[in-house]
Amino acid sequence: MSLLCRHITTPIFYPNASPHLGHLYSSLLADVQFRWNRFKGSDTKFTTGTDEHGLKIQQAALKNGFKDPLQFVDSLVPQFKQLDENYAINYTTFIRTTQQNHIDNVKRLWEICQEEGYIYEDTHQGWYSVSDETFYPESKVVKQDNGKYLNTETNNEVTFHQEINYFFKLSAFQEQLIDLHSKTGSGAWVYPESKRIQLLNELKTTPLQDLSISRPSERLSWAIPVPNDPKQSVYVWFDALTNYISALSPIDNISTNQYWPHTTHIIGKDIMKFHCWYWPSFLMAAQLPLPRRVVVHDHWLSHGVKMSKSLGNVIDPMTLTKKYGRDIVRWAILENSQVEHDNNFKYDDVAKCRSMFVSKWGNLINRCCNAKSKFNLGRAVTQTCQNIYNEVDFVQAWEAQYPDTETHQLESIFVQLRLLQDQFDMRMDYFQYNHILRDIWKLIDQINLFIQTTKPWDRILPHVKQDKIIFLAMDICRVMAIYSQPFIPQLSNLLLDRIDVSPENRSIKYAIFGSDHSYGLDANDASKSVPIQREVADYEY
Ligand SMILES: Nc1ncnc2c1ncn2[C@@H]1O[C@H](COP(=O)(O)OP(=O)(O)OP(=O)(O)O)[C@@H](O)[C@H]1O
């Protein structure tokens, strides 16, 4: 059963340095999902933003010469917005955790959890990592030869701290979290399945500890003050996670918000426990409804290590788009990655992607719509569409007129098309974008092969047969370009412009073979621009 994603979110990013390929990846996964849902006609919102409080920001601001952390984040937030703009990340809400409506929501969520009896004050001591902004148990700490202590999971330095904190009774939610993560199939709360099992197994074997959710304000000044206790500041995750609600509504109205129950959070695996244990527990404590699901993706690596701002081992997406063009990078990243595996970035993949668009797809259109050739698509369409309303009619007509010639090839093209169409929605729902993009290439390859075999340019062929071949090639291109819109919003439309498809006929109901009888009349116009060239053109970023 298909899930309807009505609210898609990315993590809110930490503006302590410029964004990199990893941030773009979360945003791209979300953007495609958002565009696809809108394309299907569902009323969908898409939230992204920046997580602007915390010790790391406070320290980075000082290091960069800013007395006021807000000025520091103000100077970095535009880079995140620029990245979104350059990659056509079409969010509907950009939330900053320094916004007043969000601050009000965090305080309100705190108050409700406190009223419900899930927040208490106690002494806290343990191994604290400034970089991860979290305490770790003794078992996850090792001493180095240089006398420093490191966390075994993140390799970040930890130091021993003792202080008064507010605690959240996370331990009270162990059973409810086990129930939540025991749901399988279309009701599963976490995707992919491997992550759900990992979270569930850990919950079944390790008792949850209560969670420290405040820090003394003298140490953490750049944060939201705890309601009625300004000596304490709200822990960054309690603050950050609440953004997902602030983007939609005040806390007190979220139970009746129509988007919230259909929210899909897209996150990297580094923040899985915060989203899959802490977040549902905060919401359950406040008796608020949960989002629909969390989709966890693995990491982009650099020489085997997670690409990260702190390490600086990053690929700069701004440089990539200048060199290859926005939509090519979007497609290449999504074709060459899988959410459930770590991914290695290769420049060659992007270069190859551009060259495939030029030589396979662009060239196919150019061959069929060349003004000098006899391949007059307009004629092909107008003549053949009179009696071709669907693929069955097309194949039957072909078999009747040209028995035993290329029928097998033709049938396998339609089998591939049907497979792609039948699986499209499910693959989208499960973020298997790479399968979709590879299936599109398979079809384009099959069409190119069909053209090579049938040689519609051969003068001895009857016009009607030539027209049918051209029509088939262009109609598959049309349908593929319509399906490609969520992935390559600009290039897909250039491809459709090239074959003269009316802007009104690019919706999902036209993603069917033979469904558009009106396009192509001007496709042979010599002045029409080539959809994609070897070098990046001016219209691209
Ligand atoms: N290497 C990566 N691969 C995939 N996604 C990433 C990667 N790095 C960051 N992200 C995305 O950004 C989120 C974390 O954002 P954050 O700003 O903390 O990035 P970071 O580079 O890891 O920063 P820092 O080094 O400061 O911890 C992840 O959950 C994920 O959505």
The ligand as a MOL file (V3000), in Angstrom:
LIG
                    3D

  0  0  0     0  0            999 V3000
M  V30 BEGIN CTAB
M  V30 COUNTS 31 33 0 0 0
M  V30 BEGIN ATOM
M  V30 1 N 28.7180 12.5200 5.0460 0
M  V30 2 C 27.4100 12.6640 5.0340 0
M  V30 3 N 26.6520 11.8440 4.2950 0
M  V30 4 C 25.3150 11.9660 4.2450 0
M  V30 5 N 24.6510 12.9060 4.9200 0
M  V30 6 C 25.3330 13.7570 5.6790 0
M  V30 7 C 26.7510 13.6910 5.7840 0
M  V30 8 N 27.1650 14.6800 6.6040 0
M  V30 9 C 26.0610 15.3480 6.9970 0
M  V30 10 N 24.9620 14.7990 6.4480 0
M  V30 11 C 23.5850 15.2520 6.6260 0
M  V30 12 O 23.5990 16.3160 7.5600 0
M  V30 13 C 23.0820 15.8730 8.8280 0
M  V30 14 C 23.9990 16.3310 9.9340 0
M  V30 15 O 24.2990 17.6540 9.7250 0
M  V30 16 P 25.5680 18.3170 10.3660 0
M  V30 17 O 25.4030 19.7780 10.0810 0
M  V30 18 O 25.7600 17.8600 11.7550 0
M  V30 19 O 26.7210 17.7450 9.3930 0
M  V30 20 P 28.2390 17.3820 9.6590 0
M  V30 21 O 29.0560 17.6870 8.4550 0
M  V30 22 O 28.2820 15.9570 10.1540 0
M  V30 23 O 28.6610 18.4160 10.7480 0
M  V30 24 P 29.7210 18.3120 11.8870 0
M  V30 25 O 31.0110 17.8680 11.2810 0
M  V30 26 O 29.7250 19.7180 12.3690 0
M  V30 27 O 29.1470 17.2990 12.8570 0
M  V30 28 C 23.0640 14.3600 8.7260 0
M  V30 29 O 22.0930 13.7540 9.5520 0
M  V30 30 C 22.7440 14.1650 7.2770 0
M  V30 31 O 21.3870 14.4340 7.0610 0
M  V30 END ATOM
M  V30 BEGIN BOND
M  V30 1 1 1 2
M  V30 2 1 2 3
M  V30 3 2 2 7
M  V30 4 2 3 4
M  V30 5 1 4 5
M  V30 6 2 5 6
M  V30 7 1 6 7
M  V30 8 1 6 10
M  V30 9 1 7 8
M  V30 10 2 8 9
M  V30 11 1 9 10
M  V30 12 1 10 11
M  V30 13 1 11 12
M  V30 14 1 11 30
M  V30 15 1 12 13
M  V30 16 1 13 14
M  V30 17 1 13 28
M  V30 18 1 14 15
M  V30 19 1 15 16
M  V30 20 2 16 17
M  V30 21 1 16 18
M  V30 22 1 16 19
M  V30 23 1 19 20
M  V30 24 2 20 21
M  V30 25 1 20 22
M  V30 26 1 20 23
M  V30 27 1 23 24
M  V30 28 2 24 25
M  V30 29 1 24 26
M  V30 30 1 24 27
M  V30 31 1 28 29
M  V30 32 1 28 30
M  V30 33 1 30 31
M  V30 END BOND
M  V30 END CTAB
M  END
